[in-house]
């Protein structure tokens, strides 16, 4: 009888933790339209009017994509000159786990000003279930939408030597997946930037729970950046706020960084930086100058 009760408790905890981890990893919000600078909701950063981009450089895009559940529409924003993608260096920004592109719009503007306005093209996209992107938020669909964004860049003439992939938080999984399996994508990146990456779903469970059981009991996700990074040979820039309480620098980012043993790597650790606030705490200009220095090395 006691064993049966314990089993029921474990199953209830498993269901509860699965729901909690699902919202922890995928926490989308949907929109009727993107408002960008006019958006009045919560933002990842407050640029206080700095680092703007003219309307002529902003291109809202929509593509058809084939997801696990069928065909869907996918939304993206490109900042730059779409006619010059074949000649420009482009940053593909894979955003974090919450909300939509309006929330991350300040970051896209910041990256578009890296090295001076227009130095780099910047493509950001919403994963399925986020913003105006249709479909279900899932690990597989996130990778599929990332592949679609890369296909679009390839179709516009982007080549490997000018392709930078940047993964923030949840987006680090998409970036590591691409960099770790370059032959599976239309273009492979020449460099990878990871900001506040997480080590794996397993580590996340162990951080969040006191249960003495494997994370695989609680979650089916296969995300494991700490393993994927072992395959990555291209240069890595790791950025992390030392006071990140969402994804600990020590239990997540450091493990990813240490496990990259192939090729060049460097770190940019920011004392006092939190999960979202690292660019602000570091100083916006110092932050993008460091990114620019890495891209141009």
N, C-alpha and C positions, 0 to 999 in steps of 0.2 A: 504494500500500500504506500509506504514512504517513497519507494522508488517511482511509483506512478505519479505521485504528487510532484516529486522533483522533476520528472519528465515534463509535466504540464507547465511547471514554472519556467524551465529552460526553453520550451517552445514559445511561451508567451514573451519571454525576454528576447528570443531570437526575432520574433515578429516585430516587437517594439524597436529593437536596435536596427533592423533592416529599414523600417520606415524612417527612423531618425537619421541613419547614414545616407539614405536616398536623398533626403532633403538637405543633408550636410554637403553632399557632393553635387547634386543637381537641384538648384533652387531658382527656376526660371520665373519670369513674369512676362505676360504677353501685352502687346500694344495694338492700337488701331493705326498708329502712324509713328514714325520717328520724328522727334522735335529738335534733337541736337542742341544747339545753343538756347533754344526756347524752352527746353525741358525744365520743369519745376520740381521734379522729384529728387530723391537722394542721388548724389554723385560720388564716384570713387575718389575724386580729387576736386578741390576748389582752386582753379587757376587764377581767380580774381581778375579776370579780363585779359590776362597775359596769354601769349602763345596761341593767338587766333589763327584761323585759316580763312581765306576768302571763299565765297560761295562757288567761284569758278573752279576751285580745286576739289569740290565735294561731289562725289558721284554715288548716288544710291542705286544699288544693283539688286536684281532678283534672278535666280536661276531655278531650273527644275532639277531635282535630285532624287535618286532612287534610294529610299530608306528601307529598313527592315519591314515596315508595315506597308510599303508601297510608295508611289510617287508623291512628292511634296514640293512646295515652294520654299526656297531658302533665300534669306536676305543678307546683304553685305554692304559695306561702305568703303569706297576707295578714295583716299585723299592724295591728289597728285594729278599728273597729266596722263590720262589713259593712252594717249597716242605715243607716249614715250616710254612705256613699260619695257619695250625691247632694248632700251638704252639705259634705263635708270636702275639703281639698286632699290629693292623693295623689301620692306619688313612686313611679314605676315604675322599679325597679332592675334593670338588665340586667348580670348579673355577668360575671366574667372567663372565661378559657379553661380553667380546670382544675377537676377534681373534681365538685362538686355543691353544692346549697344548704346542706348542713351545714357545709361549709368556709366559706361566706360568711355564715352565720347571725349572727356577731358584727356584721357591717356592717349587716344589716337591723335588729338591735336598736339600734344606734347611731343610724340614721336615724329610727327610731321615737321616739327621745328628742330629736330635733332640735326646738328651740323648747319643750321640755318634753314629757314622756310623753303621747302621744295627740294632739299638735298636728297631726301628719300621719299619714295612712294610708300604709303601705308595702307594695307588692306586689313579690315576687320570684318568679321562675320558673326552672325548669331547662330548658335547651335540649334538643332531642331527643338521646338517647344519654347524657344526664347524669342522675345520681341515679335517680329512678323514672320519668323521662320516656322513653318508648319512641322508637324510630326511630334514624336515622343522623345523626350530628353533621355538619352541612354549613352552608355559608353560606345557601343558600336555606331550609333548614329552620329555621335560627335566625331569619330574618325572619318566617317563617310562624308560629312560636311566639310571637314578639313581637306580631304582629298579633292572635293569639288572646287574649293577655293584655289587650290594649287593648279588644278586643271585650267581654270580661267586665266591664271597668271601665265601658264605655259602657252596657252592659245594666243596670248598677247605678246609673246616673244621673250619672256623672261628666261634667263639662263642661270644655271647653278651658281656660277661665281658671283652673281649679284642678288642671290636669294638668301634672305635672313629670316629664320623662323624664331618667334618670340612667344613663349608660353608663360602666362601668369596664373599661379595657383592651379585651379582645375585644368587650365589650358596647358600646363606643363606636361600633362599626359598626352595631349595631342602632339605637342612639339617633340617629345621623346619618341613617340610612336613613329613619326615621320623620319626623324634623324636616325632612329635605330633600324629602320627598314627602307632605306632610300630607293631601292629598286622597285618598291611597290607603288611609288607615286610618280606623277608626271614630271616633276623636277625634284631633285634632292637639294637640300639647303647647303650653303657653304659655311654657315655659322649658326649657332643656337644660343639664344638668351633665355634663361630660366629665372623668373622672379618668384620668390616664395613657393618653390615647388614642394609637392608632398612626396614622401618616399614610396608609399604604397597604401592600398586600402587596408592591408593587414596592420601596418603601423598605426594608421588612423584609428582602427578599432582598439588596438592595445592602448593608445593614448587616451581614448575616450571612455574606456570601460575598465572595471576592476575584475571582470570575469576571467577566470583562468581557463580559457579555451581559445582555439585558433580563430582568427578573424574569418576564415573561410566558413565557419559554422554560422556566422551572422550575415555574411554578404557574399553575393555571387560575382561581384566585380573583379576583373582581372588586372586592373591598373596596378602597375609595379614599376615606377620610374627608376627606382634604385637598381633594378635588374636591367631595364631597357638601356640605361645610360652606359652600361658596360660595353654595349655594341657601338656606341657613338664615337667616331673618329674625328669629326670636325671640331673646331675650337668652340669652347663653352665659356660664356660669362654667366656666373651665378650671382644673383642679387637677392639679398634677404635682410629684412629688418631684424635686428637682434632682440627686439621686444615683441616679436610676432607671437601673439597668444592664440591664434587660430591654427597656424601650422608652425610649430616650433622650429626655429633655425637648427637646433641641435638634433632633434629626433627625426626631422624630415630633410631639410635642405642640405645639411652637412653630410648625411648618408648618401644622398645623390651625388654630391660633389666628390666625396672620397672614392665612390665607386667608379667614377670616370677615370680610367687609367690609360686610355688611348688618346693621344694627341694633346694639344694645348688646352689649358683651362686657366681661368682667373676668377677671383671672387671680389664682390663689392658688398661688404657688410656694413650696415648702417646702425650705429648705436642709437637707441631710442625709437627706431623705426618699427611700426606695427605692420599688420598684414596689408592694409590699404595705404598707409600713410608714408611709406618709405621714400617716395619721390619728394614729398613735401619736407620731411625731416632732413633728408640729405641736402635739400635745396634743389629746386627744379633745374636750374642751369647746370649745377654740378652733376646732377643725375643724368641729364641727356648728354653732357660732355663726356661722361664716362662711357656711355653707350656708344657714342660716336667714335671715341678712341678705340674701342674694341672692334667696331665694324671696319675701321680703316687700318687696323694694324697689319 
